[in-house]
């Protein structure tokens, strides 16, 4: 709101200890910043800042204003943002967490199209392979590629399934025996995808037959691209989503290991705080994201 502008300008000067630096941050001229602060001092009938040739410092009154008004402005901004999210479907800010490998491949194209359709929506995108706490960390939603969820305190919206394959390089099997059954896998060569220190468990299916194989614990990572790079270097075998390994399978850099045994697919899901009803901004993002994925053939996502 316009009425808060003098306070905001003063708080920025107080934080920067400089009219010039505050002006750059606020994208204003130093003269405008000086004039606004002077008007605020006149309105309050108090000198708030002491200006010297080297820096700006707070007076006792200025320190009191900064201490008392700063939290109020932050709370005002928080409430305003909540109100925008609750009432506007095409304007405001969204805070989103996205898996690293998926985000790097898909999100640039998606964000470009989304911003064209909704130029008044600001996206704050965090790339993180760890399952975030959307409630505690303040995310509006998260995109997740994971096993079916067990968390019942949040909302999961399954978009589609993501196939996975066990892959290794042809050169690897020039050095070691090619497994013909899950039990033949050398655990030391099985690279684990896990967000914690524990090893990964591969759930493999052939028709009605299922096997659970514990991958190794010598190399454990929470990033699929890192594991894929290790596979390409001949370091071992990994179970990875198709969108990571599809090009390598097509050009022969990697091959499927135990092709008759299928690892359990993952969910591509949207993961929300426990909303009673999706806020309009979140609903806008959700609808656009699902429509966008339906047109992305290169990733070979399959409808659920």
C-alpha positions as CSV (number, residue, x, y, z in Angstrom):
1,X,0.0,0.0,0.0
2,X,1.1,3.5,-0.7
3,X,0.8,4.6,2.9
4,X,3.5,2.2,3.9
5,X,6.0,3.4,1.3
6,X,7.8,5.9,3.6
7,X,8.2,3.3,6.3
8,X,9.5,0.8,3.7
9,X,12.0,3.3,2.3
10,X,13.2,4.2,5.8
11,X,13.6,0.5,6.8
12,X,15.7,-0.1,3.7
13,X,17.9,2.8,4.4
14,X,18.3,1.6,8.0
15,X,19.1,-1.9,6.8
16,X,21.7,-0.7,4.2
17,X,23.1,2.1,6.4
18,X,23.2,4.1,3.1
19,X,20.8,6.2,1.1
20,X,22.6,5.3,-2.2
21,X,22.5,1.5,-1.6
22,X,18.9,1.7,-0.5
23,X,18.1,3.6,-3.6
24,X,19.6,0.9,-5.8
25,X,17.8,-1.8,-4.0
26,X,14.5,0.1,-4.2
27,X,15.2,1.2,-7.8
28,X,14.7,4.8,-6.9
29,X,17.0,7.9,-7.1
30,X,18.9,8.8,-4.0
31,X,17.2,12.2,-4.1
32,X,13.8,10.5,-3.9
33,X,14.8,8.3,-1.0
34,X,16.2,11.3,0.9
35,X,13.0,13.3,0.3
36,X,10.7,10.5,1.4
37,X,12.7,9.9,4.6
38,X,12.8,13.6,5.3
39,X,9.0,13.8,5.0
40,X,8.6,10.8,7.3
41,X,10.8,12.5,9.9
42,X,8.7,15.7,9.6
43,X,5.5,13.7,10.0
44,X,6.8,11.9,13.1
45,X,8.5,15.1,14.3
46,X,11.6,13.1,15.1
47,X,15.1,12.8,13.6
48,X,15.4,9.1,12.6
49,X,18.8,9.0,10.9
50,X,22.2,10.7,11.5
51,X,23.9,11.3,8.2
52,X,27.7,11.5,8.0
53,X,30.1,11.5,5.1
54,X,30.9,7.8,5.6
55,X,27.6,6.2,6.7
56,X,24.1,6.6,8.0
57,X,23.2,5.6,11.6
58,X,20.0,5.4,13.5
59,X,19.1,7.8,16.2
60,X,17.3,6.5,19.3
61,X,14.0,7.3,17.8
62,X,15.1,5.8,14.5
63,X,16.0,2.5,16.2
64,X,12.6,2.5,17.9
65,X,10.8,3.0,14.6
66,X,12.9,0.3,12.9
67,X,12.4,-2.2,15.8
68,X,8.6,-1.6,16.1
69,X,7.6,-1.1,12.5
70,X,9.9,-3.7,10.9
71,X,7.9,-6.7,12.2
72,X,4.6,-5.0,11.5
73,X,5.5,-4.5,7.8
74,X,6.7,-8.1,7.5
75,X,3.4,-9.3,9.0
76,X,1.5,-7.0,6.8
77,X,3.3,-8.4,3.7
78,X,2.6,-12.0,4.9
79,X,-1.1,-11.4,5.4
80,X,-1.3,-9.6,2.0
81,X,0.4,-12.5,0.3
82,X,-2.0,-15.0,2.0
83,X,-5.0,-12.8,0.9
84,X,-3.7,-12.8,-2.7
85,X,-3.3,-16.5,-2.8
86,X,-6.8,-17.0,-1.3
87,X,-8.6,-14.7,-3.8
88,X,-6.6,-14.4,-7.0
89,X,-6.1,-17.1,-9.6
90,X,-3.9,-15.1,-12.0
91,X,-1.8,-12.8,-9.8
92,X,0.5,-13.3,-6.9
93,X,3.5,-15.4,-5.8
94,X,3.9,-19.2,-5.7
95,X,6.6,-21.0,-3.8
96,X,7.4,-24.4,-5.4
97,X,9.8,-27.2,-4.6
98,X,10.9,-29.4,-7.5
99,X,13.2,-32.5,-7.9
100,X,16.6,-31.5,-9.3
101,X,16.9,-33.8,-12.4
102,X,13.2,-33.4,-13.4
103,X,13.3,-29.7,-12.8
104,X,16.4,-29.1,-15.0
105,X,14.9,-31.1,-17.8
106,X,11.3,-29.9,-17.8
107,X,10.8,-26.7,-15.8
108,X,12.5,-24.2,-18.1
109,X,10.1,-25.0,-20.9
110,X,7.2,-25.2,-18.5
111,X,8.0,-21.9,-16.7
112,X,8.4,-20.2,-20.1
113,X,4.9,-21.2,-21.2
114,X,3.3,-20.6,-17.8
115,X,4.8,-17.1,-17.6
116,X,3.4,-16.3,-21.1
117,X,0.0,-17.5,-20.0
118,X,0.1,-15.9,-16.5
119,X,2.6,-12.9,-16.5
120,X,1.3,-11.6,-13.2
121,X,2.2,-14.8,-11.3
122,X,5.7,-14.9,-9.8
123,X,7.3,-18.3,-9.4
124,X,9.9,-19.1,-6.7
125,X,11.3,-22.5,-7.7
126,X,13.5,-24.5,-5.4
127,X,15.3,-27.5,-6.9
128,X,15.7,-30.0,-4.2
129,X,15.9,-33.8,-4.3
130,X,15.0,-34.1,-0.6
131,X,11.3,-34.5,0.3
132,X,10.6,-31.1,1.8
133,X,8.1,-30.4,4.5
134,X,5.6,-28.2,2.6
135,X,3.9,-27.0,5.8
136,X,6.9,-26.2,8.0
137,X,9.0,-24.8,5.1
138,X,6.2,-22.7,3.7
139,X,5.8,-24.1,0.2
140,X,2.6,-23.7,-1.7
141,X,3.1,-27.0,-3.4
142,X,5.9,-29.5,-4.4
143,X,6.4,-31.6,-7.4
144,X,7.6,-35.0,-6.3
145,X,8.8,-38.2,-8.1
146,X,8.8,-40.8,-5.5
147,X,7.2,-44.1,-4.3
148,X,3.5,-43.9,-3.4
149,X,3.2,-41.7,-0.3
150,X,2.6,-42.9,3.2
151,X,2.2,-39.4,4.7
152,X,-1.4,-38.8,5.6
153,X,-1.0,-35.2,6.9
154,X,-0.6,-33.7,3.5
155,X,-2.4,-34.0,0.1
156,X,-0.9,-36.0,-2.8
157,X,-2.3,-35.7,-6.3
158,X,-1.0,-38.4,-8.6
159,X,-0.4,-37.1,-12.1
160,X,1.1,-40.2,-13.8
161,X,3.5,-43.1,-13.3
162,X,7.2,-42.8,-14.1
163,X,8.7,-46.0,-15.4
164,X,12.1,-47.0,-14.2
165,X,14.8,-49.3,-15.5
166,X,17.9,-51.0,-14.1
167,X,20.7,-49.9,-16.4
168,X,24.5,-50.4,-16.9
169,X,27.0,-49.9,-19.7
170,X,28.0,-52.6,-22.2
171,X,31.6,-52.0,-21.1
172,X,30.7,-53.0,-17.5
173,X,29.6,-56.4,-18.7
174,X,32.9,-56.9,-20.5
175,X,34.5,-56.9,-17.0
176,X,31.8,-58.6,-14.9
177,X,29.3,-61.3,-15.5
178,X,25.9,-60.2,-16.8
179,X,23.2,-61.2,-14.3
180,X,20.3,-63.4,-15.5
181,X,18.3,-63.3,-12.3
182,X,17.9,-60.7,-9.5
183,X,19.9,-63.0,-7.2
184,X,22.9,-62.7,-9.6
185,X,23.3,-59.0,-9.0
186,X,26.6,-58.1,-7.3
187,X,25.5,-55.8,-4.5
188,X,28.8,-53.9,-4.7
189,X,27.9,-52.8,-8.2
190,X,24.3,-51.7,-7.3
191,X,24.3,-48.0,-6.8
192,X,21.6,-46.7,-4.3
193,X,19.3,-43.8,-4.8
194,X,18.3,-42.6,-1.3
195,X,17.8,-39.3,0.5
196,X,19.1,-40.8,3.7
197,X,22.1,-43.0,4.6
198,X,20.3,-46.3,4.2
199,X,20.6,-48.3,1.0
200,X,17.9,-48.5,-1.6
201,X,15.7,-51.6,-1.9
202,X,14.9,-52.5,-5.5
203,X,11.4,-54.0,-6.0
204,X,11.5,-56.1,-9.2
205,X,8.6,-57.8,-10.9
206,X,8.4,-60.5,-13.6
207,X,4.7,-61.4,-14.2
208,X,3.4,-62.5,-10.8
209,X,6.9,-63.1,-9.4
210,X,8.4,-60.4,-7.2
211,X,11.9,-59.9,-5.7
212,X,13.3,-57.4,-3.2
213,X,17.0,-56.7,-3.8
214,X,19.0,-54.6,-1.4
215,X,21.3,-52.3,-3.4
216,X,24.8,-51.5,-2.2
217,X,25.7,-49.0,0.5
218,X,29.2,-48.1,-0.9
219,X,27.7,-45.4,-3.1
220,X,24.4,-43.7,-2.0
221,X,23.1,-40.5,-3.5
222,X,19.9,-38.5,-3.6
223,X,20.4,-37.3,-7.2
224,X,19.5,-39.4,-10.2
225,X,21.8,-37.5,-12.7
226,X,24.8,-38.1,-10.4
227,X,24.1,-41.8,-10.3
228,X,23.6,-41.9,-14.0
229,X,26.9,-40.2,-14.6
230,X,28.5,-43.0,-12.4
231,X,26.7,-45.6,-14.5
232,X,28.0,-44.0,-17.7
233,X,31.5,-44.2,-16.2
234,X,31.2,-47.9,-15.7
235,X,31.0,-47.7,-11.9
236,X,27.9,-49.9,-11.6
237,X,24.2,-50.4,-12.1
238,X,21.4,-48.1,-11.0
239,X,17.6,-48.1,-11.1
240,X,16.6,-44.8,-12.6
241,X,13.6,-43.1,-14.1
242,X,13.1,-43.4,-17.9
243,X,13.4,-39.7,-18.5
244,X,17.0,-39.8,-17.2
245,X,18.1,-42.8,-19.2
246,X,16.0,-42.7,-22.3
247,X,18.6,-41.1,-24.5
248,X,21.3,-43.4,-23.3
249,X,19.2,-46.4,-24.1
250,X,18.4,-45.1,-27.5
251,X,22.0,-44.5,-28.5
252,X,23.4,-47.6,-26.8
253,X,25.5,-45.9,-24.1
254,X,23.6,-47.9,-21.6
255,X,21.5,-51.0,-21.7
256,X,18.8,-52.5,-19.6
257,X,19.9,-54.9,-16.9
258,X,17.5,-57.9,-16.3
259,X,15.1,-56.5,-18.9
260,X,12.4,-59.1,-18.1
261,X,12.3,-57.8,-14.5
262,X,10.6,-54.4,-14.1
263,X,11.4,-52.1,-11.2
264,X,8.3,-50.6,-9.5
265,X,7.3,-47.3,-11.2
266,X,7.4,-44.1,-9.3
267,X,4.6,-41.5,-8.9
268,X,4.9,-38.1,-10.4
269,X,2.7,-36.2,-8.0
270,X,1.8,-32.8,-6.8
271,X,2.2,-32.5,-3.0
272,X,0.3,-29.9,-1.1
273,X,-0.2,-28.7,2.5
274,X,-3.5,-29.9,3.9
275,X,-5.7,-27.4,2.1
276,X,-9.5,-27.8,2.5
277,X,-9.8,-26.4,-1.0
278,X,-6.9,-25.6,-3.3
279,X,-6.1,-21.9,-3.3
280,X,-6.9,-20.3,-6.7
281,X,-3.2,-19.7,-7.5
282,X,-2.3,-23.3,-6.7
283,X,-5.3,-24.6,-8.7
284,X,-4.1,-22.5,-11.7
285,X,-0.6,-24.0,-11.5
286,X,-2.0,-27.5,-11.1
287,X,-4.3,-27.3,-14.1
288,X,-1.6,-25.8,-16.3
289,X,1.0,-28.3,-15.2
290,X,-1.2,-31.3,-15.9
291,X,-2.2,-29.9,-19.3
292,X,1.5,-29.2,-20.1
293,X,2.6,-32.7,-19.2
294,X,0.0,-34.3,-21.4
295,X,1.7,-32.6,-24.4
296,X,5.3,-33.6,-23.4
297,X,6.1,-36.7,-25.4
298,X,9.8,-36.6,-25.0
299,X,9.6,-37.6,-21.3
300,X,7.3,-40.5,-22.1
301,X,5.2,-40.0,-19.0
302,X,2.3,-42.4,-19.0
303,X,-1.2,-41.4,-17.8
304,X,-2.1,-42.9,-14.5
